[in-house]
Amino acid sequence: MIYVLAALLPPLGLLVNGQPFSAIFNLVLMVFCGIFGLFFHVLLLVPSAHAVIAVHLKREERMHREVVEAIRQHGPPPGYSR
């Protein structure tokens, strides 16, 4: 659901995901791409792509942090040898 929001309303999707600085950057990017997108239509997709990629990276970082915290709390998985 967050990916759909990030694709359709990029700054709002970034704010909901907890990335206020990326949302501000995305607003600037939307203005820039809106102006130059009149000549190069591919630029109109850049803010949405930025938001989707930023949301994905943040979610991956959260998942990685949860795994590391679980390993710290409970120890390495069974059968793990160094």
Gaussian input, Z-matrix of N, CA and C with variables (Angstrom, degrees):
# hf/3-21g

backbone

0 1
 N
 C     1     B1
 C     2     B2     1     A1
 N     3     B3     2     A2     1     D1
 C     4     B4     3     A3     2     D2
 C     5     B5     4     A4     3     D3
 N     6     B6     5     A5     4     D4
 C     7     B7     6     A6     5     D5
 C     8     B8     7     A7     6     D6
 N     9     B9     8     A8     7     D7
 C    10    B10     9     A9     8     D8
 C    11    B11    10    A10     9     D9
 N    12    B12    11    A11    10    D10
 C    13    B13    12    A12    11    D11
 C    14    B14    13    A13    12    D12
 N    15    B15    14    A14    13    D13
 C    16    B16    15    A15    14    D14
 C    17    B17    16    A16    15    D15
 N    18    B18    17    A17    16    D16
 C    19    B19    18    A18    17    D17
 C    20    B20    19    A19    18    D18
 N    21    B21    20    A20    19    D19
 C    22    B22    21    A21    20    D20
 C    23    B23    22    A22    21    D21
 N    24    B24    23    A23    22    D22
 C    25    B25    24    A24    23    D23
 C    26    B26    25    A25    24    D24
 N    27    B27    26    A26    25    D25
 C    28    B28    27    A27    26    D26
 C    29    B29    28    A28    27    D27
 N    30    B30    29    A29    28    D28
 C    31    B31    30    A30    29    D29
 C    32    B32    31    A31    30    D30
 N    33    B33    32    A32    31    D31
 C    34    B34    33    A33    32    D32
 C    35    B35    34    A34    33    D33
 N    36    B36    35    A35    34    D34
 C    37    B37    36    A36    35    D35
 C    38    B38    37    A37    36    D36
 N    39    B39    38    A38    37    D37
 C    40    B40    39    A39    38    D38
 C    41    B41    40    A40    39    D39
 N    42    B42    41    A41    40    D40
 C    43    B43    42    A42    41    D41
 C    44    B44    43    A43    42    D42
 N    45    B45    44    A44    43    D43
 C    46    B46    45    A45    44    D44
 C    47    B47    46    A46    45    D45
 N    48    B48    47    A47    46    D46
 C    49    B49    48    A48    47    D47
 C    50    B50    49    A49    48    D48
 N    51    B51    50    A50    49    D49
 C    52    B52    51    A51    50    D50
 C    53    B53    52    A52    51    D51
 N    54    B54    53    A53    52    D52
 C    55    B55    54    A54    53    D53
 C    56    B56    55    A55    54    D54
 N    57    B57    56    A56    55    D55
 C    58    B58    57    A57    56    D56
 C    59    B59    58    A58    57    D57
 N    60    B60    59    A59    58    D58
 C    61    B61    60    A60    59    D59
 C    62    B62    61    A61    60    D60
 N    63    B63    62    A62    61    D61
 C    64    B64    63    A63    62    D62
 C    65    B65    64    A64    63    D63
 N    66    B66    65    A65    64    D64
 C    67    B67    66    A66    65    D65
 C    68    B68    67    A67    66    D66
 N    69    B69    68    A68    67    D67
 C    70    B70    69    A69    68    D68
 C    71    B71    70    A70    69    D69
 N    72    B72    71    A71    70    D70
 C    73    B73    72    A72    71    D71
 C    74    B74    73    A73    72    D72
 N    75    B75    74    A74    73    D73
 C    76    B76    75    A75    74    D74
 C    77    B77    76    A76    75    D75
 N    78    B78    77    A77    76    D76
 C    79    B79    78    A78    77    D77
 C    80    B80    79    A79    78    D78
 N    81    B81    80    A80    79    D79
 C    82    B82    81    A81    80    D80
 C    83    B83    82    A82    81    D81
 N    84    B84    83    A83    82    D82
 C    85    B85    84    A84    83    D83
 C    86    B86    85    A85    84    D84
 N    87    B87    86    A86    85    D85
 C    88    B88    87    A87    86    D86
 C    89    B89    88    A88    87    D87
 N    90    B90    89    A89    88    D88
 C    91    B91    90    A90    89    D89
 C    92    B92    91    A91    90    D90
 N    93    B93    92    A92    91    D91
 C    94    B94    93    A93    92    D92
 C    95    B95    94    A94    93    D93
 N    96    B96    95    A95    94    D94
 C    97    B97    96    A96    95    D95
 C    98    B98    97    A97    96    D96
 N    99    B99    98    A98    97    D97
 C   100   B100    99    A99    98    D98
 C   101   B101   100   A100    99    D99
 N   102   B102   101   A101   100   D100
 C   103   B103   102   A102   101   D101
 C   104   B104   103   A103   102   D102
 N   105   B105   104   A104   103   D103
 C   106   B106   105   A105   104   D104
 C   107   B107   106   A106   105   D105
 N   108   B108   107   A107   106   D106
 C   109   B109   108   A108   107   D107
 C   110   B110   109   A109   108   D108
 N   111   B111   110   A110   109   D109
 C   112   B112   111   A111   110   D110
 C   113   B113   112   A112   111   D111
 N   114   B114   113   A113   112   D112
 C   115   B115   114   A114   113   D113
 C   116   B116   115   A115   114   D114
 N   117   B117   116   A116   115   D115
 C   118   B118   117   A117   116   D116
 C   119   B119   118   A118   117   D117
 N   120   B120   119   A119   118   D118
 C   121   B121   120   A120   119   D119
 C   122   B122   121   A121   120   D120
 N   123   B123   122   A122   121   D121
 C   124   B124   123   A123   122   D122
 C   125   B125   124   A124   123   D123
 N   126   B126   125   A125   124   D124
 C   127   B127   126   A126   125   D125
 C   128   B128   127   A127   126   D126
 N   129   B129   128   A128   127   D127
 C   130   B130   129   A129   128   D128
 C   131   B131   130   A130   129   D129
 N   132   B132   131   A131   130   D130
 C   133   B133   132   A132   131   D131
 C   134   B134   133   A133   132   D132
 N   135   B135   134   A134   133   D133
 C   136   B136   135   A135   134   D134
 C   137   B137   136   A136   135   D135
 N   138   B138   137   A137   136   D136
 C   139   B139   138   A138   137   D137
 C   140   B140   139   A139   138   D138
 N   141   B141   140   A140   139   D139
 C   142   B142   141   A141   140   D140
 C   143   B143   142   A142   141   D141
 N   144   B144   143   A143   142   D142
 C   145   B145   144   A144   143   D143
 C   146   B146   145   A145   144   D144
 N   147   B147   146   A146   145   D145
 C   148   B148   147   A147   146   D146
 C   149   B149   148   A148   147   D147
 N   150   B150   149   A149   148   D148
 C   151   B151   150   A150   149   D149
 C   152   B152   151   A151   150   D150
 N   153   B153   152   A152   151   D151
 C   154   B154   153   A153   152   D152
 C   155   B155   154   A154   153   D153
 N   156   B156   155   A155   154   D154
 C   157   B157   156   A156   155   D155
 C   158   B158   157   A157   156   D156
 N   159   B159   158   A158   157   D157
 C   160   B160   159   A159   158   D158
 C   161   B161   160   A160   159   D159
 N   162   B162   161   A161   160   D160
 C   163   B163   162   A162   161   D161
 C   164   B164   163   A163   162   D162
 N   165   B165   164   A164   163   D163
 C   166   B166   165   A165   164   D164
 C   167   B167   166   A166   165   D165
 N   168   B168   167   A167   166   D166
 C   169   B169   168   A168   167   D167
 C   170   B170   169   A169   168   D168
 N   171   B171   170   A170   169   D169
 C   172   B172   171   A171   170   D170
 C   173   B173   172   A172   171   D171
 N   174   B174   173   A173   172   D172
 C   175   B175   174   A174   173   D173
 C   176   B176   175   A175   174   D174
 N   177   B177   176   A176   175   D175
 C   178   B178   177   A177   176   D176
 C   179   B179   178   A178   177   D177
 N   180   B180   179   A179   178   D178
 C   181   B181   180   A180   179   D179
 C   182   B182   181   A181   180   D180
 N   183   B183   182   A182   181   D181
 C   184   B184   183   A183   182   D182
 C   185   B185   184   A184   183   D183
 N   186   B186   185   A185   184   D184
 C   187   B187   186   A186   185   D185
 C   188   B188   187   A187   186   D186
 N   189   B189   188   A188   187   D187
 C   190   B190   189   A189   188   D188
 C   191   B191   190   A190   189   D189
 N   192   B192   191   A191   190   D190
 C   193   B193   192   A192   191   D191
 C   194   B194   193   A193   192   D192
 N   195   B195   194   A194   193   D193
 C   196   B196   195   A195   194   D194
 C   197   B197   196   A196   195   D195
 N   198   B198   197   A197   196   D196
 C   199   B199   198   A198   197   D197
 C   200   B200   199   A199   198   D198
 N   201   B201   200   A200   199   D199
 C   202   B202   201   A201   200   D200
 C   203   B203   202   A202   201   D201
 N   204   B204   203   A203   202   D202
 C   205   B205   204   A204   203   D203
 C   206   B206   205   A205   204   D204
 N   207   B207   206   A206   205   D205
 C   208   B208   207   A207   206   D206
 C   209   B209   208   A208   207   D207
 N   210   B210   209   A209   208   D208
 C   211   B211   210   A210   209   D209
 C   212   B212   211   A211   210   D210
 N   213   B213   212   A212   211   D211
 C   214   B214   213   A213   212   D212
 C   215   B215   214   A214   213   D213
 N   216   B216   215   A215   214   D214
 C   217   B217   216   A216   215   D215
 C   218   B218   217   A217   216   D216
 N   219   B219   218   A218   217   D217
 C   220   B220   219   A219   218   D218
 C   221   B221   220   A220   219   D219
 N   222   B222   221   A221   220   D220
 C   223   B223   222   A222   221   D221
 C   224   B224   223   A223   222   D222
 N   225   B225   224   A224   223   D223
 C   226   B226   225   A225   224   D224
 C   227   B227   226   A226   225   D225
 N   228   B228   227   A227   226   D226
 C   229   B229   228   A228   227   D227
 C   230   B230   229   A229   228   D228
 N   231   B231   230   A230   229   D229
 C   232   B232   231   A231   230   D230
 C   233   B233   232   A232   231   D231
 N   234   B234   233   A233   232   D232
 C   235   B235   234   A234   233   D233
 C   236   B236   235   A235   234   D234
 N   237   B237   236   A236   235   D235
 C   238   B238   237   A237   236   D236
 C   239   B239   238   A238   237   D237
 N   240   B240   239   A239   238   D238
 C   241   B241   240   A240   239   D239
 C   242   B242   241   A241   240   D240
 N   243   B243   242   A242   241   D241
 C   244   B244   243   A243   242   D242
 C   245   B245   244   A244   243   D243

   B1=1.4393
   B2=1.5263
   B3=1.3373
   B4=1.4616
   B5=1.5307
   B6=1.3317
   B7=1.4553
   B8=1.5310
   B9=1.3160
   B10=1.4660
   B11=1.5264
   B12=1.3285
   B13=1.4592
   B14=1.5271
   B15=1.3265
   B16=1.4647
   B17=1.5282
   B18=1.3095
   B19=1.4583
   B20=1.5305
   B21=1.3299
   B22=1.4641
   B23=1.5304
   B24=1.3295
   B25=1.4743
   B26=1.5302
   B27=1.3321
   B28=1.4710
   B29=1.5315
   B30=1.3388
   B31=1.4685
   B32=1.5312
   B33=1.3214
   B34=1.4563
   B35=1.5325
   B36=1.3216
   B37=1.4605
   B38=1.5204
   B39=1.3212
   B40=1.4598
   B41=1.5275
   B42=1.3227
   B43=1.4704
   B44=1.5243
   B45=1.3114
   B46=1.4620
   B47=1.5283
   B48=1.3133
   B49=1.4628
   B50=1.5250
   B51=1.3195
   B52=1.4564
   B53=1.5118
   B54=1.3203
   B55=1.4541
   B56=1.5356
   B57=1.3368
   B58=1.4676
   B59=1.5322
   B60=1.3256
   B61=1.4571
   B62=1.5255
   B63=1.3223
   B64=1.4583
   B65=1.5227
   B66=1.3305
   B67=1.4706
   B68=1.5232
   B69=1.3266
   B70=1.4697
   B71=1.5254
   B72=1.3490
   B73=1.4632
   B74=1.5182
   B75=1.3261
   B76=1.4555
   B77=1.5186
   B78=1.3316
   B79=1.4696
   B80=1.5273
   B81=1.3295
   B82=1.4693
   B83=1.5257
   B84=1.3185
   B85=1.4634
   B86=1.5272
   B87=1.3265
   B88=1.4587
   B89=1.5274
   B90=1.3228
   B91=1.4681
   B92=1.5224
   B93=1.3262
   B94=1.4626
   B95=1.5297
   B96=1.3338
   B97=1.4703
   B98=1.5277
   B99=1.3185
   B100=1.4592
   B101=1.5125
   B102=1.3290
   B103=1.4695
   B104=1.5171
   B105=1.3303
   B106=1.4605
   B107=1.5193
   B108=1.3357
   B109=1.4577
   B110=1.5123
   B111=1.3208
   B112=1.4602
   B113=1.5230
   B114=1.3274
   B115=1.4678
   B116=1.5200
   B117=1.3291
   B118=1.4673
   B119=1.5249
   B120=1.3120
   B121=1.4626
   B122=1.5245
   B123=1.3106
   B124=1.4707
   B125=1.5273
   B126=1.3143
   B127=1.4641
   B128=1.5282
   B129=1.3077
   B130=1.4626
   B131=1.5322
   B132=1.3238
   B133=1.4617
   B134=1.5269
   B135=1.3161
   B136=1.4664
   B137=1.5301
   B138=1.3382
   B139=1.4796
   B140=1.5289
   B141=1.3156
   B142=1.4640
   B143=1.5224
   B144=1.3127
   B145=1.4675
   B146=1.5248
   B147=1.3247
   B148=1.4644
   B149=1.5218
   B150=1.3138
   B151=1.4683
   B152=1.5201
   B153=1.3227
   B154=1.4679
   B155=1.5287
   B156=1.3155
   B157=1.4681
   B158=1.5284
   B159=1.3227
   B160=1.4676
   B161=1.5238
   B162=1.3217
   B163=1.4636
   B164=1.5193
   B165=1.3177
   B166=1.4700
   B167=1.5247
   B168=1.3259
   B169=1.4635
   B170=1.5257
   B171=1.3200
   B172=1.4627
   B173=1.5258
   B174=1.3268
   B175=1.4638
   B176=1.5126
   B177=1.3314
   B178=1.4677
   B179=1.5250
   B180=1.3279
   B181=1.4650
   B182=1.5280
   B183=1.3226
   B184=1.4629
   B185=1.5271
   B186=1.3307
   B187=1.4500
   B188=1.5315
   B189=1.3211
   B190=1.4586
   B191=1.5307
   B192=1.3237
   B193=1.4622
   B194=1.5263
   B195=1.3378
   B196=1.4661
   B197=1.5289
   B198=1.3180
   B199=1.4571
   B200=1.5295
   B201=1.3176
   B202=1.4672
   B203=1.5242
   B204=1.3205
   B205=1.4681
   B206=1.5222
   B207=1.3257
   B208=1.4659
   B209=1.5266
   B210=1.3255
   B211=1.4625
   B212=1.5228
   B213=1.3206
   B214=1.4661
   B215=1.5328
   B216=1.3149
   B217=1.4516
   B218=1.5259
   B219=1.3255
   B220=1.4524
   B221=1.5139
   B222=1.3052
   B223=1.4558
   B224=1.5157
   B225=1.3149
   B226=1.4741
   B227=1.5350
   B228=1.3235
   B229=1.4567
   B230=1.5367
   B231=1.3328
   B232=1.4644
   B233=1.5339
   B234=1.3180
   B235=1.4519
   B236=1.5096
   B237=1.3232
   B238=1.4656
   B239=1.5198
   B240=1.3141
   B241=1.4612
   B242=1.5066
   B243=1.2864
   B244=1.4678
   B245=1.4724
   A1=111.11
   A2=116.06
   A3=119.58
   A4=110.26
   A5=116.88
   A6=119.81
   A7=111.20
   A8=117.30
   A9=121.12
   A10=110.19
   A11=115.89
   A12=120.35
   A13=110.42
   A14=116.96
   A15=120.51
   A16=111.33
   A17=117.57
   A18=120.29
   A19=112.11
   A20=117.09
   A21=119.97
   A22=113.09
   A23=117.48
   A24=122.83
   A25=107.71
   A26=117.41
   A27=120.71
   A28=115.60
   A29=120.99
   A30=117.94
   A31=113.17
   A32=117.21
   A33=120.82
   A34=110.77
   A35=116.41
   A36=120.46
   A37=112.10
   A38=116.59
   A39=120.21
   A40=111.12
   A41=117.31
   A42=119.72
   A43=111.72
   A44=117.03
   A45=120.82
   A46=110.32
   A47=116.87
   A48=121.54
   A49=112.20
   A50=118.18
   A51=121.02
   A52=114.26
   A53=117.63
   A54=122.63
   A55=109.93
   A56=118.14
   A57=119.57
   A58=113.61
   A59=118.59
   A60=119.80
   A61=111.62
   A62=116.67
   A63=119.88
   A64=110.84
   A65=117.04
   A66=120.48
   A67=110.84
   A68=116.93
   A69=120.24
   A70=110.20
   A71=116.17
   A72=119.94
   A73=110.82
   A74=116.35
   A75=120.32
   A76=111.33
   A77=117.89
   A78=120.28
   A79=110.70
   A80=116.86
   A81=120.85
   A82=109.54
   A83=115.54
   A84=120.78
   A85=111.05
   A86=117.50
   A87=120.81
   A88=111.79
   A89=116.34
   A90=119.55
   A91=109.95
   A92=116.14
   A93=121.04
   A94=111.19
   A95=115.68
   A96=119.57
   A97=111.42
   A98=118.09
   A99=120.56
   A100=111.98
   A101=115.77
   A102=119.96
   A103=110.98
   A104=116.67
   A105=119.53
   A106=112.74
   A107=117.19
   A108=120.89
   A109=113.09
   A110=116.38
   A111=119.00
   A112=111.42
   A113=116.40
   A114=121.45
   A115=111.61
   A116=117.03
   A117=122.86
   A118=107.77
   A119=116.60
   A120=122.69
   A121=113.65
   A122=117.46
   A123=120.66
   A124=110.54
   A125=117.69
   A126=121.49
   A127=112.55
   A128=117.45
   A129=120.04
   A130=112.02
   A131=117.42
   A132=121.48
   A133=113.08
   A134=117.86
   A135=121.92
   A136=112.63
   A137=121.05
   A138=118.63
   A139=113.36
   A140=117.36
   A141=119.90
   A142=111.01
   A143=116.80
   A144=120.41
   A145=110.71
   A146=116.62
   A147=120.29
   A148=110.88
   A149=117.31
   A150=121.02
   A151=111.55
   A152=117.40
   A153=120.69
   A154=110.14
   A155=117.67
   A156=120.92
   A157=110.31
   A158=118.08
   A159=121.32
   A160=110.89
   A161=117.96
   A162=121.44
   A163=109.99
   A164=116.81
   A165=120.32
   A166=111.30
   A167=117.27
   A168=120.42
   A169=111.51
   A170=117.55
   A171=121.02
   A172=110.94
   A173=116.54
   A174=120.22
   A175=111.11
   A176=117.85
   A177=121.37
   A178=110.71
   A179=116.81
   A180=120.64
   A181=110.67
   A182=117.21
   A183=120.88
   A184=111.43
   A185=116.84
   A186=120.73
   A187=110.30
   A188=116.81
   A189=120.96
   A190=110.29
   A191=116.54
   A192=120.90
   A193=110.99
   A194=117.63
   A195=121.08
   A196=111.27
   A197=117.85
   A198=121.48
   A199=110.17
   A200=116.56
   A201=120.22
   A202=110.14
   A203=117.45
   A204=120.58
   A205=110.91
   A206=118.29
   A207=121.18
   A208=110.53
   A209=117.69
   A210=120.77
   A211=110.06
   A212=117.49
   A213=120.30
   A214=111.11
   A215=116.21
   A216=120.60
   A217=112.41
   A218=117.62
   A219=121.41
   A220=114.13
   A221=118.81
   A222=121.34
   A223=111.69
   A224=116.36
   A225=119.57
   A226=111.03
   A227=116.44
   A228=120.02
   A229=111.05
   A230=117.13
   A231=119.81
   A232=110.49
   A233=115.20
   A234=120.30
   A235=113.98
   A236=117.00
   A237=120.57
   A238=108.65
   A239=116.84
   A240=120.99
   A241=109.74
   A242=115.72
   A243=119.51
   A244=111.56
   D1=-39.57
   D2=-179.15
   D3=-66.61
   D4=-30.36
   D5=178.65
   D6=-68.60
   D7=-38.52
   D8=177.87
   D9=-65.32
   D10=-42.60
   D11=177.97
   D12=-64.15
   D13=-40.92
   D14=179.28
   D15=-66.61
   D16=-32.93
   D17=-179.82
   D18=-76.50
   D19=-37.37
   D20=-175.84
   D21=-89.25
   D22=-38.84
   D23=178.72
   D24=-130.60
   D25=78.76
   D26=-170.44
   D27=-53.91
   D28=-49.53
   D29=-178.50
   D30=-64.15
   D31=-38.02
   D32=179.17
   D33=-66.37
   D34=-41.20
   D35=177.31
   D36=-61.16
   D37=-38.92
   D38=178.38
   D39=-70.17
   D40=-38.28
   D41=177.53
   D42=-65.09
   D43=-42.40
   D44=179.00
   D45=-64.10
   D46=-32.70
   D47=179.90
   D48=-79.70
   D49=-5.52
   D50=177.61
   D51=87.89
   D52=34.51
   D53=-178.63
   D54=-127.69
   D55=75.49
   D56=-175.30
   D57=-67.93
   D58=-36.26
   D59=-179.73
   D60=-69.91
   D61=-36.46
   D62=175.19
   D63=-66.94
   D64=-33.12
   D65=177.64
   D66=-66.49
   D67=-41.65
   D68=177.67
   D69=-64.61
   D70=-44.64
   D71=177.26
   D72=-60.42
   D73=-37.77
   D74=-179.76
   D75=-67.34
   D76=-36.01
   D77=175.77
   D78=-62.47
   D79=-43.53
   D80=177.22
   D81=-62.59
   D82=-42.31
   D83=178.95
   D84=-63.28
   D85=-37.07
   D86=178.38
   D87=-64.77
   D88=-40.08
   D89=178.48
   D90=-65.26
   D91=-48.82
   D92=-179.86
   D93=-59.64
   D94=-48.00
   D95=-178.26
   D96=-72.02
   D97=-27.20
   D98=176.03
   D99=-66.45
   D100=-39.29
   D101=179.17
   D102=-71.64
   D103=-52.37
   D104=-177.23
   D105=-80.21
   D106=-13.21
   D107=177.14
   D108=-70.57
   D109=-15.91
   D110=175.68
   D111=-66.81
   D112=-28.29
   D113=179.85
   D114=-98.56
   D115=-39.66
   D116=-179.98
   D117=-118.96
   D118=95.95
   D119=-170.18
   D120=-62.65
   D121=-24.06
   D122=-179.85
   D123=-64.31
   D124=-28.11
   D125=-179.05
   D126=-63.94
   D127=-20.37
   D128=179.54
   D129=-68.18
   D130=-19.38
   D131=179.57
   D132=-89.10
   D133=-12.52
   D134=-174.08
   D135=-62.14
   D136=-46.70
   D137=179.67
   D138=-60.48
   D139=-39.11
   D140=178.36
   D141=-66.99
   D142=-41.78
   D143=178.09
   D144=-63.09
   D145=-41.89
   D146=177.82
   D147=-60.19
   D148=-44.17
   D149=-178.19
   D150=-65.93
   D151=-43.90
   D152=-179.47
   D153=-64.15
   D154=-42.86
   D155=179.47
   D156=-66.18
   D157=-42.58
   D158=179.96
   D159=-63.99
   D160=-40.98
   D161=178.09
   D162=-64.08
   D163=-44.07
   D164=179.81
   D165=-61.44
   D166=-45.68
   D167=-179.21
   D168=-63.89
   D169=-39.19
   D170=179.07
   D171=-65.93
   D172=-40.73
   D173=178.90
   D174=-66.87
   D175=-38.75
   D176=176.51
   D177=-64.69
   D178=-39.82
   D179=178.57
   D180=-63.48
   D181=-42.20
   D182=178.06
   D183=-62.99
   D184=-43.36
   D185=-180.00
   D186=-63.93
   D187=-42.16
   D188=178.87
   D189=-62.74
   D190=-43.18
   D191=179.31
   D192=-61.73
   D193=-39.26
   D194=178.36
   D195=-65.51
   D196=-39.85
   D197=179.45
   D198=-66.36
   D199=-44.33
   D200=179.40
   D201=-62.98
   D202=-41.82
   D203=179.17
   D204=-65.13
   D205=-38.36
   D206=178.08
   D207=-65.47
   D208=-38.98
   D209=178.45
   D210=-67.19
   D211=-39.91
   D212=177.44
   D213=-64.35
   D214=-38.62
   D215=-175.17
   D216=-77.78
   D217=-40.32
   D218=-172.48
   D219=-111.79
   D220=-5.60
   D221=-178.62
   D222=89.87
   D223=172.65
   D224=-178.56
   D225=-68.53
   D226=160.95
   D227=-179.32
   D228=-66.36
   D229=156.13
   D230=178.99
   D231=-61.35
   D232=141.03
   D233=179.14
   D234=87.15
   D235=-1.02
   D236=179.42
   D237=-79.42
   D238=124.15
   D239=177.86
   D240=-121.92
   D241=142.20
   D242=-178.97
   D243=-90.40

